[in-house]
Amino acid sequence: MNITKENLDALNAVIKVDIEAADYQEKVDKMLADYRKKANIPGFRKGQVPMGIVKKQYGKSVMIDEVNKLLQSALNKFLVEEKLDILGNPLPRIKDDFNWDATTFSFEFELGLAPQFDIDLNAKNKVKLFKISATESLIDDEVKNIQARYGKMSSLDEITEEANVTATFVNEEKEINKKSTFRISELKSQQNLLIGAKLGDVVSLESKNLFEDEHRLQHLLGISHDIVHGLDIVISTTIDDITKTELADLDQELFDKLFADGSVTTATELREKIKEDAEKQFQQQADQQFLNDAIEFLIENTKFDLPAEFLQKWLQTAGEKALTLEEAIEEYNKSEKGLRYQLIEGKILKDNEIRIDYAELVDYTKGFIRMQMAQFGNLNPEEKELEDIAGRILQNKDEAQKLQTQLISQKLLTFYKENMTFDTKEVSYEDFIKEAYH
């Protein structure tokens, strides 16, 4: 057997595998001998069937099977030994004159090679790391939300400026049918259309500028960010419930309901807690935005070619359903950006020896479990319990892969913060939303 590789260019190569009878004949003969011992053919006793009949009946299929096994094993071994970094899988070249009746065979496979490239992490004035602060107005709103959650609710006959309204929002064109609750005071416009309305009334509202924050409208209507941006439709709004909330007093009774450990005894301490918790959550959003921006920067500024024609051809047969060339090109165009970052990320991980071991993954999983337990009031779980739960979770391949991906993202976030040049910008949460999502 002989295997050779020919580089067509920097991104494409062809592997040729020549197989002779001596490479497979011994295994074929052994397999046929086993067949002869077990064959049940009318007119012959078991194990006494003439080899000529066995070869005639099974010889070709056994030979084809053994050649294919040998071919696959040799190809895989060659790729490993030559340390070839390939994209997709080798594609066999179909030969019109191929003949299985021959004794020697020649196979060819097309390869798409991973590109060689350098990564520049200097992103001055390209990537921002937002530091989001909780403004006094945001804290004021959260204090009122807390007072409202623990306040006393009473029903109203009609909508007033202080009312809470539960309504069903409908727009058939955008397939919107969502029941949600909002405060009249939240509305940026069209309050006058709702004030005075009663249960069962239907009011037409325009989505444009209904709320100061598009994300509030997105949540209210149950739609995606892509749809809500610039949305300008008429929404049929059916009034289902009208209430008014008498705000709870900012006293020790309320503080103890919020913080059973007695850590808050004044309104000032409550505001400090709200600020601290809010900015922790904001930091997670800011970090995710930084990671997204870093990824976009690296994709846009790391230049290399891909074996596009090979990958399009490979995509035709890679999935469960065969694709036409046009469908494969469309699929390639959709996935190209992700493939580019996959290669960039892989190089960063390899060059900087960023990896995770099982012990790290277990610790990360235990931290995730602790957070979940804390939400249900279990603030001090035993280490043995955490170990057992983590072990069960990591036995699930999908869950283990998801957690591993999250942990790698965390490590990359830390790496980018330590190695990329970026601008830090202090903003309010409202300004962050405007700048990051518009």
KEBA-235954 format. One record per atom (N, C-alpha, C, O): residue in one letter; x, y, z. Coordinates in pm, whole numbers, plus 50000, padded with zeros to 5 digits. Layout:
% residues N
aXYZ;...
This chain:
% residues 438
m500854988050000;m500005000050000;m500885012450000;m501915013050067;n500455022449922;n501235034749913;n500295046749927;n499255047449861;i500675056350013;i499875068350034;i500725080650006;i501825082050060;t500215089449921;t500925101749889;t499975113549899;t498765112049885;k500545125349923;k499755137749931;k500315147949833;k501525150049825;e499415154049759;e499795164649666;e499095177549707;e497865177949713;n499855187949737;n499265200849770;n498905208249642;n499775211249560;l497615211049625;l497165218749508;l497455233549527;l497835240549434;d497255238249651;d497605251849692;d497675251749844;d497695240949904;a497695263449907;a497855264050053;a496655258450127;a496755255150246;l495505257350059;l494275253650129;l493655240750077;l492665235950132;n494215235049972;n493625223049912;n494705212749881;n495805216149836;a494385200149906;a495335189349878;a494555177049833;a493345176049852;v495285167649774;v494705154849733;v495565143749791;v496795143849777;i494915134149855;i495615122249904;i495295110549811;i494125108249778;k496305103449770;k496135091849683;k496545079349761;k497635078749818;v495665069349763;v495925056849834;v495905045449733;v494865042749672;d497015038749715;d497115027149626;d497135014549709;d497965012949798;i496205005449679;i496084992949754;i496254981149658;i495614980449553;e497134971949696;e497384960049616;e496774947749684;e496404948149802;a496684936949608;a496074924749660;a496774919849786;a496134914549877;a498094921449790;a498844916849907;a498434923950035;a498644918650145;d497844935750023;d497454943550140;d496194937950207;d495994939550327;y495354931550129;y494064927250184;y493794912350170;y492904907150236;q494544905150084;q494164891450049;q494164881950168;q493274873550180;e495144883350258;e495204874450373;e493944875450459;e493394865350504;k493494887550482;k492274889450564;k491054884350491;k490154878650552;v491014886350359;v489884881450280;v489824866150287;v488764860350307;d490984859650270;d491024844950275;d490594839750412;d489884829750421;k491034846550517;k490654842250652;k489144843750672;k488504834950729;m488584855050623;m487144857450638;m486354846950559;m485334841950607;l486814843550439;l486114833650358;l486204819750422;l485264811850414;a487344816950486;a487484804150556;a486484803250671;a485884792650693;d486294813950741;d485284814350848;d483884812550790;d483054805550848;y483624818850676;y482334817450610;y482094802750573;y480984797550590;r483134796250524;r483004782150480;r482604773250596;r481804764050580;k483174775950715;k482854767850832;k481384769350874;k480784760050927;k480834781150850;k479484784250900;k478404783550793;k477214783650824;a478814782750665;a477854783950555;a476854772350554;a477254760750573;n475584775350534;n474534765350516;n474044766250371;n473204774650339;i474564757650286;i474204757750144;i473594744250110;i474224733950135;p472384744050054;p471724731250020;p472624722249936;p473264726649841;g472674709449974;g473464699749901;g474824697249962;g475534688149919;f475184705050061;f476494703450125;f476334703250276;f475514710350333;r477154694950338;r477164694750483;r477844707450535;r478714713250469;k477424711650653;k477994723750712;k479494722050731;k479964712250789;g480264732050679;g481704731650689;g482364724250573;g483594723950565;q481574718250484;q482134710550373;q481854716950237;q482064710650134;v481384729150238;v481104736250113;v482424739050042;v483354744150105;p482544735949913;p483784738749840;p484124753649844;p483244762149832;m485414756749861;m485844770749870;m485484778449744;m485194790349751;g485494771749629;g485154778649504;g483744784349507;g483494795349458;i482814776649566;i481424781549577;i481344793049676;i480634802749653;v482084791949787;v482094802749888;v482644815649827;v482094826449847;k483744814149751;k484334826049688;k483384832249588;k483254844449579;k482704823749512;k481784828849411;k480624836449474;k480164846649423;q480154830949588;q478984837149653;q479364849149739;q478624858949741;y480474848649811;y480804859049909;y482104866649880;y482364877149939;g482914861449790;g484254866949772;g484314881749743;g485094889049805;k483504886349650;k483584900449609;k483154909849722;k483814919849748;s482044906449787;s481534915249894;s482504915650012;s482704926150073;v483124903950043;v484104903650152;v485314912050116;v485844919450199;m485764910749991;m486934918349947;m486654933449952;m487494941149998;i485484937549903;i485124951849906;i485094957050049;i485564968050077;d484534949150139;d484434953150279;d485824954650341;d486084964350412;e486704945250316;e488054945650372;e488864957250313;e489614963750386;v488724959750184;v489444970950121;v488984984150181;v489804992850208;n487674985650201;n487154998050259;n487635000050402;n487955011250442;k487684989050481;k488204990050618;k489664994250617;k490075003050693;l490444987950529;l491854990950518;l492075005350473;l492955012350524;l491255009650378;l491355023250325;l491085033550434;l491845043150449;q490015031750510;q489645041350614;q490705041850724;q491065052550772;s491195030050764;s492215029450868;s493495036350822;s494115043850898;a493905033550699;a495145039450647;a495025054550633;a495975061850661;l493865059150587;l493645073550568;l493705080850703;l494355091150715;n493005075350803;n492995081650935;n494395081950996;n494815092051054;k495125070950981;k496485070151035;k497395080350968;k498225086751034;f497235081850837;f498055091350761;f497795105750807;f498725113650824;l496505109150826;l496155122650870;l496765125751007;l497245136851031;v496755115851096;v497315117851230;v498835118951224;v499415128051284;e499465109751153;e500935109751147;e501495122151080;e502545127251120;e500805126950977;e501255138950906;e500835151850976;e501215162850936;k500035150251085;k499545161751162;k498855172051073;k499115184051081;l497975166950987;l497255175650894;l496045181850964;l495215174851021;d495975194850960;d494855202251020;d493835204750909;d493985214050830;i492815196450905;i491865197150794;i490525202850839;i490195202650957;l489765208050743;l488415212950766;l487435203150703;l487665198250593;g486335200450774;g485405190450722;g486045176650723;g486875173650809;n485645168350629;n486185154850616;n486715152750475;n486295159550382;p487655143250458;p488135140450323;p486975136450231;p486085128950270;l486995141650108;l485955138550010;l486515129249903;l487495132649837;p485905117449885;p486405108349782;p486125113749642;p485045118949615;r487105112349556;r486905115749415;r486315103549344;r486885092649348;i485175105549280;i484505094549212;i485135092549074;i485245101848995;k485555080149047;k486145076848917;k485145068748835;k484645058448881;d484865073448714;d483885066548629;d484365052648587;d483565043548566;d485685051048574;d486215038248526;d486665028948640;d487385019248616;f486245031948763;f486665023548876;f486085009548860;f484925008048821;n486884999348889;n486474985448866;n486824976848987;n487994974849018;w485784971649056;w486014962949172;w486464948949131;w486824940849217;d486454946049001;d486924932848957;d488444932448945;d489024921848923;a489074944048958;a490544944448953;a491124938949084;a490394936249179;t492434937449087;t493094932749211;t493834943949282;t494134942949401;t494134954649208;t494754966449270;t493824978249251;t493114979349151;f493844987149349;f492904998349348;f493635011349382;f494605011449457;s493145022149323;s493695035349352;s492545044649391;s491595046449315;f492655050549509;f491615059649561;f492215073549580;f493385075049615;e491375083649557;e491825097449578;e490815104849666;e489605103049653;f491345113149754;f490495120949845;f490925135649841;f492105138849847;e489925144349832;e490205158749839;e490215163049985;e489385158550065;l491145171950020;l491235177350155;l491105192550152;l491645199150063;g490385197850250;g490395212350274;g491285215050394;g491015210150504;l492335222650374;l493315225050480;l492995237750557;l492575247750500;a493205237250689;a493005249150772;a494065259550737;a495225256050716;p493685272350729;p494635282750692;p495615285950805;p495335283450922;q496755291350767;q497725296550863;q497525311650874;q497395318450772;f497505316850994;f497265331251010;f497785335851145;f498045327851235;d497945349051157;d498345355351282;d497175363151340;d496295367651266;i497175364751471;i496105371951540;i496675384251608;i497645383351684;d496075395851581;d496485408351644;d495425412251745;d494285415151709;l495805412351872;l494845415551978;l494775430452011;l494005434452098;n495565438551943;n495555452951970;n494335459451905;n494285461451784;a493355462451990;a492075467451939;a491775481451991;a490635484452026;k492785489951996;k492615503352051;k491465510651981;k491405511351859;n490555515952063;n489395523452015;n488445515251929;n487565520751862;k488615501951931;k487725493351854;k486735486251945;k485575484351909;v487185482152063;v486355474752157;v486225482652286;v487195488552335;k485015482852341;k484775490052467;k484425480152577;k483725470252554;l484915482852694;l484495475552813;l483645485152894;l484155494952951;f482365482352900;f481445491252970;f481485488553120;f481495477053165;k481495499353197;k481315498453341;k479985505253370;k479855517453361;i478995497053404;i477625501953416;i477305505353561;i477465497053650;s476865517553582;s476515521853717;s474995522553733;s474265525453638;a474555519753853;a473125520953884;a472845535353924;a473335540154026;t472065542353843;t471755556453869;t470755557753983;t470065548154020;e470685569754038;e469715572354145;e468295569854098;e467475564654174;s467985573553976;s466625571553924;s466315556653912;s465185552353939;l467305548653871;l467085534153861;l466845528354000;l465975519754017;i467625532954099;i467435528154236;i466065532454289;i465385524754356;d465675544954257;d464345549754296;d463265540454242;d462335536654313;d463385536954114;d462385528354050;d462335514654116;d461255509054136;e463515509154151;e463535495954213;e462945496354354;e462275486854396;v463195507354427;v462585508954560;v461055508954546;v460355502454624;k460555516254448;k459095516754426;k458565502954385;k457485498954427;n459355495754301;n458925482254260;n458815473054381;n457875465054392;i459795474154472;i459765466054594;i458545469754679;i457825461054728;q458325482754695;q457165487254774;q455865482454711;q454905478954781;a455825482354577;a454625477954507;a454425462854525;a453295458254546;r455535454954516;r455425440354529;r454895436254665;r454145426554678;y455285443854768;y454855440454904;y453705449454951;y453325449055069;g453165457154861;g452055465954898;g450695458954892;g450615447054864;k449645466654918;k448285461254916;k447625464954783;k447705476254737;m446975454954723;m446345456654593;m444845458354610;m444215451454690;s444265467754534;s442815469454532;s442355471254389;s443085476554305;s441135466754361;s440595467354225;s440045481254195;s439565488154285;l440105485254070;l439545497954023;l438525495253913;l438615485453840;d437545504253903;d436525502953800;d437015507953664;d436575503153560;e437915517653667;e438445522953542;e439905526753561;e440405527953673;i440575528553449;i442015531253452;i442265545753495;i441645555053444;t443185547253592;t443625560453636;t445125561853612;t445765552453565;e445675573253642;e447115575553622;e447975566553711;e449125563853678;e447425561853824;e448175553353917;e447895538553897;e448375530253974;a447115534853794;a446635521153780;a447695511553727;a448605515253653;n447525498953769;n448215487753706;n447205481253611;n446055479053648;v447625478353490;v446695473153390;v447205459753338;v448365458553296;t446345449653341;t446615436953274;t445785436853147;t444565438553152;a446435434753033;a445755435452905;a446275424752811;a447385419752827;t445465421352711;t445875412152606;t446185420152480;t445335427252427;f447445418852435;f447915426352319;f447875417352196;f448405406252198;v447245422252088;v447075414051967;v447445421951843;v447025433351825;n448255415751757;n448485420651621;n448695408351534;n449715401551544;e447725405451448;e447755393051369;e448925392851272;e449515382251250;e449265404351212;e450325404851112;e451645400051171;e452375392551106;k451965404251293;k453215400351359;k453035388251450;k453945384551525;e451835381951443;e451525370051523;e451735372651672;e452295364451745;i451255384351716;i451345388151858;i450015385251926;i448965389651880;n450065377752035;n448885375352119;n449415372552259;n449685361052293;k449555383052339;k450255381852468;k449495389452576;k449075400852556;k449345382952690;k448715389352806;k449815393852900;k450635385852944;s449845406852932;s450915412353015;s450355423253105;s449255428453084;t451155426653207;t450755437053303;t451775448453298;t452975446153289;f451265460653306;f452135472553306;f451485483453390;f450305482753423;r452285493553425;r451755505153497;r451535516453398;r452345518453307;i450465523753414;i450175535053326;i451325545053329;i451645551253227;s451935546653446;s453035556253460;s454265552253377;s455135560653353;e454355539653334;e455475535153252;e455405540553109;e456435541953043;l454195543453063;l454025546952922;l454665560452890;l454555570052966;k455325560852776;k455925573252728;k454895581652656;k454985593952654;s453905575152595;s452875582252519;s451555574552527;s451525563252575;q450495580552480;q449175574552463;q448475570952593;q447535563052593;q448935576852706;q448245574452833;q446785578852824;q445905572452881;n446555589852751;n445205595352743;n444215585652677;n443015586352702;l444725576452592;l443845566852526;l443365556152623;l442315550052601;l444125553852731;l443795543352827;l443075548552951;l442215541753006;i443435560552996;i442825565953118;i441315567553096;i440865573653000;g440555561753188;g439105561953179;g438515549253121;g437315546953131;a439375540553059;a438885527953002;a438495518253113;a439045518753223;k437525509353082;k437005499853180;k437295485553136;k437775483153025;l437005476053226;l437215461953195;l436485458053067;l435315461553048;g437175450852980;g436575446252855;g436725455852740;g436515452152624;d437075468352769;d437265478052661;d438455473952574;d439415467952622;v438365477452446;v439455474652351;v439995487852301;v439255496052246;v441275489952320;v441925502552282;v443025499552180;v443795490152197;s443085507652074;s444145506251975;s445335515052013;s445195527252025;l446495508752031;l447705516052067;l448755514551957;l448835504151892;e449535524951936;e450635524151841;e451905520051914;e452235525652019;s452615510251859;s453795505151927;s454935515251931;s455715515352026;k455025523651829;k456135533151820;k456095542951936;k455105549851958;n457215543652010;n457375552852123;n456385550452236;n456115559552315;l455835538352245;l454895535452354;l455625535252489;l455105539952590;f456875529752488;f457695529552608;f459025536552579;f459455537352464;e459645541452683;e460965547552668;e461985537052625;e462895539852547;d461825525152677;d462785514352653;d462155503652564;d461115498052600;e462765500852449;e462255490552358;e462195476852425;e461325468752393;h463125474352519;h463145461352584;h461865459052666;h461415447652681;r461305469852718;r460035468552792;r458915464452697;r458085456052731;l458885470452580;l457895466852480;l458105452452434;l457145445052416;q459355448552415;q459685434952374;q459125424852473;q458515414852433;h459345427452603;h458855418452707;h457325418352711;h456705407852727;l456735430052696;l455285431352704;l454585423652593;l453545417352616;l455145424152471;l454515417852356;l455005403652331;l454445396352249;g456075399652403;g456595386152385;g457215383852249;g456995373452188;i458015393552201;i458625392552069;i460135393452081;i460665396652187;s460835390651970;s462295390651972;s462835404851956;s462125414051916;h464135406251990;h464795419351977;h464805424051832;h464665436051806;d464975414651737;d465015418351596;d463705424451550;d463685433751469;i462605419251602;i461285424251560;i460965437551627;i460395446451563;v461315438851755;v460895450751829;v461625463451783;v461095474551793;h462865461651731;h463635473451691;h462955480551574;h462835475051465;g462525493051598;g461875500951495;g460435496651466;g459865500751365;l459855488451554;l458495483351531;l457485494951526;l457465503451614;d456655495051424;d455655505651406;d454345499251359;d454055498951240;i453575494251456;i452315487451425;i451225492351520;i451505499051619;v449985488851488;v448845491651577;v448535478851654;v448415468051595;i448415480151786;i448165468551872;i446765469651932;i446425479551996;s445965459251910;s444645458551973;s444835454252119;s445385443652147;t444375462952213;t444655460952356;t443335459252431;t442565468752447;t443095446852479;t441865443952553;t442155444652703;t443065437952752;i441385452852776;i441615454852919;i441045443152998;i439835440852996;d441915435653067;d441495423753142;d441375426253292;d440545420153358;d442205435153346;d442185437453491;d442765451153519;d443705455553453;i442185457953620;i442655471353660;i442815471353811;i441865468353884;t444005474753858;t444235475154002;t445035487554039;t445605494453954;k445065490054166;k445895500854221;k446655495154339;k446115487454418;t447925498954351;t448765493754459;t449045504754561;t449495515754528;e448765501454687;e449155510254797;e450535505854841;e450715494854894;l451525514454821;l452925510754845;l453185507154990;l452675513555082;a454005496755010;a454405492755145;a455335503355204;a456095509955132;d455275504955335;d456155514455403;d457595509055404;d457815496955410;l458565518455398;l459975514555409;l460335513455557;l460965522355614;d459915502355617;d460145500455761;d460845487055784;d461125479655691;q461115484155911;q461865472055944;q461115459455904;q461735449355870;e459795459955907;e458995448255867;e459295444655720;e459475432955685;l459355454955635;l459665452555495;l461105448055478;l461385438755402;f462045454655549;f463455450955537;f463695436455575;f464485429455512;d462995431855680;d463175417955726;d462605407955626;d463105396755614;k461555411955555;k461015403255450;k462025401755336;k462155391055276;l462735412455307;l463705412355197;l465015405855238;l465625398555160;f465465408655362;f466765403855408;f466585397955548;f466655404955649;a466355384955550;a466055378255678;a467235378355774;a467065376055894;d468435380955722;d469615380855810;d469785393855887;d470755395255962;g468875403455869;g468935415955944;g470005425555896;g470365434855967;s470525423355773;s471615431755723;s471155445655679;s471985454455657;v469845447855667;v469325460855626;v468375466055734;v467415459355772;t468675478055782;t467825483955887;t467345497855851;t466525503655923;t467835503455739;t467425516955699;t467185517355549;t467635508555475;a466475527555506;a466225529455362;a467535531755287;a467685527455172;t468485538355352;t469795540855289;t470525527655264;t471105525655157;e470495518655362;e471125505555344;e470425497455237;e471075489955163;l469095498855227;l468355491955121;l468825496854984;l469035488754894;r468985509754968;r469425515454841;r470845510654806;r471145507954690;e471685509454907;e473055504554884;e473035490054836;e473805486254748;k472145482054897;k472015468054856;k471515467154711;k472025459254632;i470525475154679;i469975475254543;i471055478954443;i471195472754338;k471825489254477;k472905493754389;k473945482654368;k474385480054256;e474315476154478;e475335465554471;e474845453854385;e475575449054299;d473625449254410;d473075437854335;d472895441354188;d473195433254100;a472395453354161;a472155457454023;a473465457953945;a473535453253832;e474505463654006;e475765465153934;e476475451753913;e477255450353819;k476205441954001;k476715428353976;k476065422553851;k476735416553767;q474745424353840;q474045419353721;q474485427053597;q474675421153490;f474655440053611;f475095448153497;f476475443653449;f476755443653329;q477335439853544;q478685435553507;q478645423253418;q479435421953325;q477715414053448;q477565402153365;q477165406053222;q477695400553126;q476235415553209;q475815420053077;q476955427353006;q477165425552886;a477685435553081;a478795442853022;a479885433252974;a480465435152867;d480155422853054;d481155412853016;d480725405452890;d481535403152801;q479455401852883;q478965394752765;q479065403452641;q479415398752533;q478745416352658;q478855425552544;q480305427252502;q480605427852382;f481205427952599;f482625428952568;f483105416652492;f483835417752394;l482665404852538;l483055392452470;l482525392352327;l483235388652235;n481255396352309;n480665397052175;n481445406552086;n481735403451970;d481785418252140;d482515428252061;d483925423552029;d484435426051920;a484565416652124;a485905411352100;a485875400951989;a486755400651902;i484865392451991;i484715382251886;i484525388851751;i485165385051653;e483635398951745;e483385405951618;e484665412451568;e484975411951449;f485415418651659;f486665425251620;f487645415051562;f488255417551457;l487795403651628;l488745393651583;l488355387951447;l489215385551362;i487055385751427;i486595380651298;i486885390651187;i487365386951079;e486605403351213;e486765413651111;e488235416851082;e488575420550970;n489095415251181;n490485419951167;n491515408651154;n492715411251143;t491055396251156;t491975385051134;t491715379750994;t490725372850969;k492615383050905;k492395380150763;k493025366750724;k494205364450747;f492235358150664;f492755345750605;f491705340350508;f490515343250520;d492185332450413;d491285326150316;d490855312550367;d491525306350450;l489725307950317;l489215294650347;l489075286750217;l488905292750111;p489145273450224;p488895265350104;p487405264750075;p486765254250091;a486855276050032;a485405277650020;a484785267249927;a483765261149961;e485385265149810;e484795255849714;e484745241649772;e483755234549755;f485825237649840;f485835224349903;f484745223450009;f484005213550013;l484645233450096;l483675233050205;l482245232850153;l481385226250210;q481985240250044;q480655240049985;q480325226049932;q479205221249947;k481315219649871;k481125206049819;k480915196349935;k480075187349928;w481695198250044;w481575189450160;w480195190850226;w479605180950270;l479685203150232;l478375205550294;l477245198550220;l476195195850279;q477435195550093;q476395188750016;q476075174950073;q474945170250062;t477085168550134;t476885154850183;t477105153450333;t477015142350386;a477405164450404;a477765163650546;a476575161050636;a476725154650741;g475405165750600;g474235164450686;g473435152050658;g473785143950572;e472325150550731;e471445138950710;e470785139550573;e470525129250511;k470525151750526;k469875153550397;k470875159550298;k471535169550328;a470965153450181;a471865158650078;a471375172250029;a470175174450015;l472325181450005;l471985194949958;l472395196749814;l473355190549767;t471665205249743;t472105209249610;t473295218749629;t473535223549740;l474025221349521;l475165230449531;l474705244249575;l475375250749656;e473565248749524;e473045262049562;e472715262449710;e473015272249777;e472105251749762;e471775251149905;e473045250849990;e473115257050096;a474045243449941;a475315242450015;a476025255950020;a476595259650123;i476005263349908;i476625276649906;i475925285950004;i476565293550075;e474595285150007;e473825293450101;e474165289750245;e474325298550330;e474275276750273;e474615272050408;e476035276550446;e476285280450560;y476935275950350;y478315280150375;y478365295050409;y479055299150502;n477625303050333;n477625317550356;n477075320750495;n477525330250559;k476115312850542;k475545315150675;k476495310950787;k476495316850895;s477305300650761;s478155295050866;s479595299950860;s480395296950949;e479955307550754;e481355311450736;e481895319450854;e483015317050900;k481105328950904;k481555337451014;k481835329051139;k482845331051206;g480945319651168;g481145310951283;g482375302151267;g483105299851364;l482615297251145;l483785288951120;l485065297151139;l486045292151196;r485055309551093;r486235318151108;r486565320051257;r487725318951298;y485535322951338;y485835324751480;y486245311651546;y487075311651637;q485675300451500;q486065287451555;q487555285151535;q488235280051624;l488065288851417;l489505287251390;l490335297051473;l491385293551525;i489845309451485;i490555319551564;i490605315251711;i491665315751774;e489465311051763;e489405306751903;e490315294851927;e491035294352027;g490275285251835;g491135273551850;g492615277151855;g493375271451933;k493015286751772;k494415290951771;k494785298151900;k495865296051955;i493875306851949;i494135313852075;i494275303952189;i495175305152272;l493375294152195;l493435284052302;l494735276152295;l495375273752397;k495125272252174;k496335264152157;k497595272252185;k498465267952261;d497695284152124;d498915292252138;d499155296752281;d500295298652323;n498055298652356;n498195303852492;n497935293252600;n497815296252718;e497865280652552;e497705269152642;e496525271152738;e496625268352858;i495415276052682;i494195277652761;i493415264752750;i492985260952642;r493245258052861;r492515245352860;r491835243552994;r492105250853090;i490955233853000;i490315230653128;i490495215853156;i490445207553066;d490715212653284;d490765198553322;d489465195053395;d488645203653424;y489315182353422;y488055177653481;y487795183853618;y486655186953651;a488845185553697;a488675191453830;a488125205553821;a487275209553901;e488615213253723;e488095226753704;e486625226453665;e485825234353714;l486275217153576;l484895216053531;l483975212253646;l482855217253656;v484455203453734;v483665199653851;v483445211753942;v482325214153987;d484505219353969;d484395231354054;d483425241453994;d482615247454064;y483525243253863;y482625252753795;y481175247953808;y480265255853834;t480975235053789;t479625229453799;t479075231053939;t477895234153957;k479925228854040;k479495230454179;k479095244954207;k478135247554280;g479845254454150;g479475268554166;g478125271554104;g477335279154160;f477865265753990;f476575267353923;f475455261554011;f474385267454024;i475715249854070;i474715243354156;i474455251954280;i473305253554321;r475515257554339;r475355266154457;r474395277854427;r473515280954506;m474595284054311;m473725295354275;m472275290954261;m471355297954304;q472075279154201;q470715274054185;q470085271154322;q468915274354345;m470855265254411;m470335262054544;m470015274654624;m469035275254698;a470875284854608;a470675297354682;a469335303754646;a468695310154730;q468925302054521;q467645307854478;q466465301354551;q465395307254562;f466685289154600;f465625282254673;f465885282154824;f465275274454898;g466805290954868;g467005292955010;g468055284255075;g468315285555195;n468675275154999;n469725266655055;n471065273455034;n471685271954929;l471505280955133;l472705289155118;l473985281755158;l475075286155123;n473865270455230;n475055263255275;n474945248355247;n474875240455341;p474915244355121;p474845229955091;p476125222955131;p477205228955132;e476015210055165;e477185202355203;e478025199055080;e477495197354970;e479335198055100;e480255195454989;e479955181954923;e480045180754801;k479605171855004;k479295158554949;k478085159354856;k478055152954751;e477095167054896;e475895168654813;e476245175354680;e475775171154575;l477085185854686;l477505192654563;l478285183254472;l478075183254350;e479185175254531;e479975165754453;e479065155754381;e479265152854263;d478075150554453;d477175140454396;d476355146254281;d476225140054175;i475815158254302;i474985164454198;i475845167754076;i475435165453962;a477035173254099;a477935176653989;a478295164253908;a478325164553785;g478565153253977;g478885140753909;g477765136053819;g478015131553707;r476515137053868;r475365132753788;r475175141753666;r474885136953556;i475345154753686;i475185164053574;i476225161353465;i475895161253347;l477465159253506;l478545157653409;l478535144053340;l479265141953243;q477705134853389;q477525122253317;q476685124153192;q476735116053099;n475905134953190;n475105138353072;n476005145952973;n476455157053002;k476265139852859;k477225145652764;k476825159552718;k477675168452706;d475535161552693;d475065174652646;d475275185252754;d475745196252725;e474925181852879;e475095191452989;e476585194253013;e476985205653036;a477385183753006;a478825185453027;a479425194452920;a480265203052949;q478985192452795;q479495200652685;q479075215252701;q479855224352675;k477845217352745;k477335230952766;k478135238152875;k478515249752858;l478385231352985;l479135237253095;l480595239653055;l481205249653094;q481155230452978;q482525232052931;q482645244352840;q483615251852849;t481655246252754;t481645257852664;t481565270752744;t482245280552713;q480715270852847;q480585282652932;q481885285853004;q482275297453015;l482555275553052;l483815277453125;l484915282553031;l485695291253068;i484965277152910;i485935282052811;i485665296652779;i486595304652767;s484395300352765;s484035314352738;s484515323352851;s485005334352827;q484375318652975;q484855326453090;q486365328453082;q486875339453107;k487085317753047;k488545318753038;k488955328152924;k489905335752938;l488235327452813;l488545336352701;l488245350852737;l488985359852699;l487145352952810;l486815366552855;l487955372152938;l488395383452917;t488445364253033;t489575368653116;t490805371253029;t491505381153049;f491075362352934;f492235363852847;f492135376652765;f493105384052752;y490955379352708;y490785391352626;y490935404052711;y491525413952666;k490405403652833;k490545415252921;k492015418052954;k492435429552965;e492775407352969;e494185408753008;e495105411952890;e496185417352909;n494675408452767;n495585409352653;n495145418552541;n495955422252457;m493885422452538;m493425431552433;m493535445952481;m493405448952600;t493765454752387;t493755469052418;t492355474252392;t491825472552282;f491735480352492;f490345484752477;f490115497452558;f490935501252642;d488995503752533;d488595515552608;d487565511552713;d486645503852684;t487715516852833;t486705514852937;t485795527052940;t486255538452943;k484485524552939;k483525535552936;k482495533753047;k481835523353054;e482365543853132;e481365543553238;e480055549053185;e480015560053129;v478985541453202;v477675545553151;v476595541353250;v476805532853337;s475435547553235;s474255542753307;s473715530553233;s474095527953119;y472835523353297;y472265511553231;y471485515553107;y471535508853004;e470745526653117;e469955531353003;e470875534552885;e470565530952772;d471985541352911;d472925544752804;d473615532352748;d473915531652629;f473865522552835;f474455509952789;f473525503152689;f473975498552584;i472255502452721;i471275496052633;i471245503252498;i471235496752393;k471245516552501;k471185524252376;k472445521852292;k472365520252170;e473585521652358;e474855520552282;e475125506252238;e475655503952130;a474775496652322;a475115482852290;a474155476452192;a474555467652115;y472895480652192;y471895473552113;y471315481751999;y470365477451933;h471855493451975;h471315501651866;h472405505251768;h472155512151669;
